[in-house]
Amino acid sequence: MLTYIVRRLFQMALTLFIVSVISFLIVALAPGDPLASQLDPKKKDADLERRRDEIGYDDPVVKKYLDFYGKFFQDLGAVIYADDGYAWKLNSETAKEPVLPTMWRKAGVTLPLVLVTTLVVWCLSFPVGIYSALRRNTFKDRAITVISYTLIAFPGFWIALLIIGFITKTLGIPIVSPETIGVELEGPREFFDRTWHVAIPAIVASLTGVAVLTRYVKGQMLEVMDQDYIRTAKAKGLDADTVYYKHALRPASLPFVTMLAGLLPSLFGGSVVFEAIYAWPGLGRWFLEAVFTRDIYIVMTNLFVGSALTLIGILISDLMLSVVDPRVRLS
């Protein structure tokens, strides 16, 4: 096991290096001049050239790559060790603020929304999918199928806009942003206000995920239930709960262990669409604005951290797969 983990860590480091090179080349060599739109239009061309020299905009690509990641890892060390007196190296050209501390702060805004969304999706999809599989071709199974396909067919952002309009106009309750704007709340009232603002966007964002994963759970469960060993267990006289929830459920859950690989980057990045609709100042919206303004430091930091979290998630899912399925051996 230790040998396998060491080898995978080496492979992850190599993969991350290749991804960092390719992504940096794509961003750095993109056409256009981002500095021209970020500086004050009243400033002279000499000011623009001086700023280019300060950040090394016209340096060779290799030098810019080494300079960026040198600053990135220095800032990362300061974040890890909480060095308050550190002078940040990577600073946003548009927001005029250090990149990594801002990313950490915005991750705290995105995290509750994505955690609740993920929790709702996984807690609803498995019982509903299993329930539908155990009652296939019944009225309840067909009803679940119709509802699932309906939720898949309707765009999530459209449903989000409908719910915002209904709640704000009918109930007069604001649900955009992480908290009610312009109102000072404390104690339990503040807690319930934040809970309300998280719950509604999370439930809306989870609708499509629940529909898709429910169909997937049902398909996997039906496939396992048709296996010979399940029929053998029934023939031996085992009760239905033992057959379905002990012998069938565990093999049916194996594909979903691999889906955990995307959990870490999703927790980090959140949903750009729902953050924009519900006015959440989180990571997804921050990254999208950086892409539009071509703030290379923000874009590259998000790409690198997201890639690293994806590789870590894949490693964790592989290790969990070996625990869930004894047939899997890490060699």
C-alpha positions in Angstrom: 0.0 0.0 0.0 2.8 2.5 0.9 4.6 1.7 -2.3 1.5 2.3 -4.3 0.8 5.6 -2.6 4.4 6.8 -3.2 4.2 5.9 -6.8 0.8 7.6 -7.3 2.1 10.8 -5.6 5.0 10.8 -8.1 2.6 10.4 -11.0 0.4 13.1 -9.6 3.3 15.5 -9.3 4.3 14.8 -12.9 0.7 15.2 -14.1 0.3 18.4 -12.2 3.5 19.8 -13.7 2.3 19.0 -17.3 -1.1 20.5 -16.5 0.5 23.7 -15.1 2.6 24.1 -18.2 -0.2 23.6 -20.7 -2.7 25.8 -18.8 -0.1 28.6 -18.3 0.7 28.6 -22.0 -3.0 28.9 -22.9 -3.6 31.8 -20.6 -0.3 33.6 -21.1 -0.3 33.3 -24.9 -4.0 34.3 -25.3 -4.4 37.3 -27.7 -5.2 40.8 -26.3 -3.7 43.1 -23.8 -5.3 42.7 -20.4 -3.3 45.6 -18.8 -4.7 48.1 -21.2 -8.2 47.5 -19.9 -7.2 47.3 -16.2 -5.3 50.6 -15.9 -6.9 53.9 -15.6 -7.7 55.2 -19.2 -6.5 58.7 -18.1 -3.0 57.4 -17.6 -0.4 57.8 -20.3 1.2 55.1 -22.4 4.4 55.5 -20.3 2.5 54.4 -17.2 1.3 51.4 -19.1 4.8 50.5 -20.2 6.2 51.0 -16.7 3.5 48.7 -15.3 4.4 46.1 -17.9 8.0 46.2 -16.8 7.1 45.9 -13.1 5.1 42.7 -13.6 7.3 41.3 -16.3 4.5 41.2 -18.9 6.8 41.2 -21.9 9.2 38.7 -20.4 9.7 35.3 -22.1 7.1 32.7 -21.3 9.5 30.5 -19.5 10.6 33.3 -17.2 7.0 34.3 -16.5 6.1 30.7 -15.7 9.0 30.3 -13.2 8.2 33.7 -11.7 4.6 33.0 -11.2 5.0 29.6 -9.5 7.9 30.9 -7.4 5.6 33.6 -6.1 2.7 31.1 -5.8 4.6 28.7 -3.5 6.0 31.5 -1.4 2.5 32.8 -0.8 1.2 29.3 -0.2 3.8 28.8 2.5 2.6 32.1 4.1 -1.0 30.9 4.1 -0.2 27.5 5.6 1.9 29.0 8.4 -0.4 32.0 8.9 2.3 34.6 8.5 0.5 37.9 9.1 3.6 40.0 8.4 4.3 38.4 5.0 4.4 40.7 1.9 2.3 38.9 -0.7 3.9 38.3 -4.0 0.8 37.5 -6.1 -1.6 40.4 -6.2 -4.6 40.8 -8.4 -4.3 43.5 -11.1 -8.0 44.2 -11.1 -9.1 43.9 -7.5 -5.7 45.1 -6.1 -5.6 42.4 -3.4 -3.5 39.4 -2.7 -4.7 36.3 -4.6 -4.3 33.4 -2.1 -5.8 35.1 1.0 -8.7 36.2 -1.1 -9.2 32.7 -2.5 -9.2 31.3 1.1 -11.8 33.9 2.1 -14.1 33.2 -0.9 -13.7 29.5 -0.3 -15.4 30.0 3.1 -18.3 31.6 1.3 -18.7 28.9 -1.3 -18.1 25.9 1.0 -21.5 26.0 2.9 -23.4 26.2 -0.4 -21.6 23.3 -2.1 -21.6 21.2 1.1 -25.3 21.4 1.6 -25.9 20.8 -2.2 -23.7 17.7 -2.2 -25.4 16.4 1.0 -28.9 16.8 -0.4 -27.9 15.1 -3.7 -26.3 12.1 -2.1 -28.9 11.7 0.8 -31.8 11.8 -1.6 -30.4 10.0 -4.7 -29.5 6.7 -3.0 -32.7 5.9 -1.1 -34.9 7.1 -4.0 -32.9 5.2 -6.6 -32.9 2.0 -4.6 -36.6 2.4 -3.8 -37.3 2.8 -7.6 -35.1 -0.3 -8.4 -36.8 -2.5 -5.9 -40.2 -1.5 -7.3 -39.5 -1.5 -11.0 -42.3 -1.4 -13.4 -44.8 -0.2 -10.7 -46.6 3.1 -10.7 -44.2 4.5 -8.1 -41.2 3.6 -10.2 -42.8 5.2 -13.3 -43.6 8.3 -11.3 -40.1 8.7 -10.1 -38.8 8.2 -13.6 -41.1 10.9 -15.0 -40.1 13.4 -12.3 -36.4 12.6 -12.8 -36.5 13.2 -16.6 -38.6 16.3 -16.0 -36.0 17.8 -13.7 -33.2 16.8 -16.1 -35.0 18.5 -19.0 -35.5 21.9 -17.3 -32.4 24.0 -17.0 -31.3 24.6 -13.4 -30.8 28.3 -13.8 -34.4 28.7 -15.1 -35.8 26.9 -12.1 -33.6 29.0 -9.9 -35.0 32.3 -11.4 -38.6 31.0 -11.0 -38.1 30.2 -7.4 -36.4 33.6 -6.7 -39.3 35.4 -8.3 -41.9 33.3 -6.5 -40.4 33.6 -3.0 -39.5 37.3 -3.2 -42.9 38.4 -4.8 -45.2 36.0 -2.9 -43.5 35.8 0.5 -41.5 39.0 0.3 -38.4 37.2 1.6 -35.0 38.0 0.1 -33.0 34.9 -0.7 -30.1 36.2 -2.8 -26.6 36.7 -1.2 -25.3 34.7 1.8 -27.3 36.9 4.2 -30.0 39.6 4.3 -28.4 42.8 3.1 -28.9 45.9 5.2 -30.1 44.1 8.4 -28.1 43.6 11.5 -28.9 40.3 13.1 -27.4 38.5 16.0 -27.6 35.1 17.8 -30.3 32.7 16.6 -31.8 35.2 14.2 -28.5 35.5 12.4 -28.1 31.7 12.3 -31.6 31.1 10.8 -31.1 33.9 8.3 -27.9 32.4 7.0 -29.5 28.9 7.0 -32.4 30.2 4.9 -30.1 31.8 2.4 -28.0 28.6 2.1 -30.9 26.2 2.0 -32.9 27.6 -0.9 -30.0 27.9 -3.4 -28.6 24.5 -2.3 -32.0 22.7 -2.8 -32.5 24.3 -6.2 -28.9 23.5 -7.3 -29.3 19.9 -6.2 -32.5 19.2 -8.2 -30.7 18.2 -11.4 -28.1 16.3 -9.5 -30.7 14.3 -7.6 -32.5 13.4 -10.8 -29.4 12.3 -12.7 -27.9 10.3 -9.8 -31.2 8.7 -9.0 -31.4 7.2 -12.5 -27.7 6.1 -12.1 -28.3 4.4 -8.7 -31.4 2.6 -10.1 -29.5 1.4 -13.1 -26.6 0.1 -11.0 -29.0 -1.6 -8.5 -30.9 -3.3 -11.3 -27.8 -4.6 -12.9 -26.6 -6.1 -9.6 -30.0 -7.6 -8.8 -29.9 -9.6 -12.0 -26.6 -11.3 -11.0 -26.5 -15.0 -10.3 -25.3 -14.7 -6.7 -28.4 -12.5 -5.9 -30.7 -15.2 -7.3 -28.7 -17.8 -5.3 -29.1 -15.7 -2.1 -32.9 -15.6 -2.7 -33.0 -19.3 -3.4 -31.3 -20.0 0.0 -34.2 -18.3 1.7 -32.5 -15.1 2.9 -34.9 -12.3 3.7 -35.2 -9.4 1.2 -33.5 -6.8 3.4 -30.4 -9.0 3.7 -30.3 -9.8 0.0 -30.8 -6.2 -1.2 -29.1 -4.1 1.5 -26.2 -6.5 2.3 -25.4 -8.4 -0.8 -26.6 -6.1 -3.6 -26.1 -2.6 -2.3 -22.4 -2.8 -1.7 -21.4 -3.9 -5.2 -23.9 -1.4 -6.6 -22.2 1.5 -4.7 -18.8 0.9 -6.3 -19.2 3.3 -9.2 -20.2 6.0 -6.8 -17.0 5.7 -4.9 -15.2 6.7 -8.0 -17.5 9.7 -8.3 -15.9 11.1 -5.1 -12.9 12.1 -7.2 -14.9 15.2 -8.2 -16.0 16.1 -4.7 -12.9 18.0 -3.7 -12.7 20.3 -6.7 -16.5 20.9 -6.6 -16.2 21.9 -2.9 -13.5 24.3 -3.9 -14.9 25.7 -7.1 -18.6 25.7 -6.4 -21.2 26.5 -9.1 -20.5 29.5 -11.2 -24.1 29.7 -12.5 -25.8 29.5 -9.1 -23.3 31.9 -7.5 -24.1 34.4 -10.2 -27.9 34.0 -10.0 -28.0 34.1 -6.2 -25.3 36.8 -5.9 -22.9 34.7 -3.9 -19.4 36.3 -3.7 -17.7 32.9 -3.9 -14.9 31.3 -5.8 -16.9 30.4 -8.9 -18.0 34.0 -9.5 -14.6 35.3 -8.6 -12.9 33.0 -11.1 -15.4 33.9 -13.9 -14.9 37.7 -13.4 -11.1 37.0 -13.5 -11.5 35.3 -16.8 -13.4 38.2 -18.3 -10.8 40.7 -17.1 -7.9 38.3 -17.9 -6.4 38.6 -14.5 -3.7 36.0 -15.1 -2.7 35.5 -11.4 -6.3 34.7 -10.3 -7.0 32.5 -13.3 -3.8 30.5 -13.0 -4.1 30.1 -9.2 -7.6 28.7 -9.6 -6.6 26.3 -12.4 -3.6 25.0 -10.5 -5.4 24.5 -7.2 -8.4 22.9 -8.9 -6.1 20.5 -10.8 -4.3 19.6 -7.6 -7.6 18.9 -5.8 -8.8 16.8 -8.7 -5.7 14.5 -8.5 -6.0 14.2 -4.7 -9.7 13.3 -5.1 -8.9 10.6 -7.6 -6.3 9.1 -5.2 -8.7 9.1 -2.3 -11.4 7.5 -4.4 -9.0 4.8 -5.5 -8.0 4.1 -1.9 -11.6 3.9 -0.8 -12.4 1.6 -3.7 -9.9 -0.9 -2.4 -11.6 -0.7 1.1 -15.2 -1.1 -0.3 -14.4 -3.9 -2.7 -12.0 -6.6 -1.3 -11.5 -7.9 -4.9 -9.6 -4.7 -5.7 -5.9 -5.0 -4.9 -3.5 -2.1 -5.1 -0.3 -3.3 -6.7 
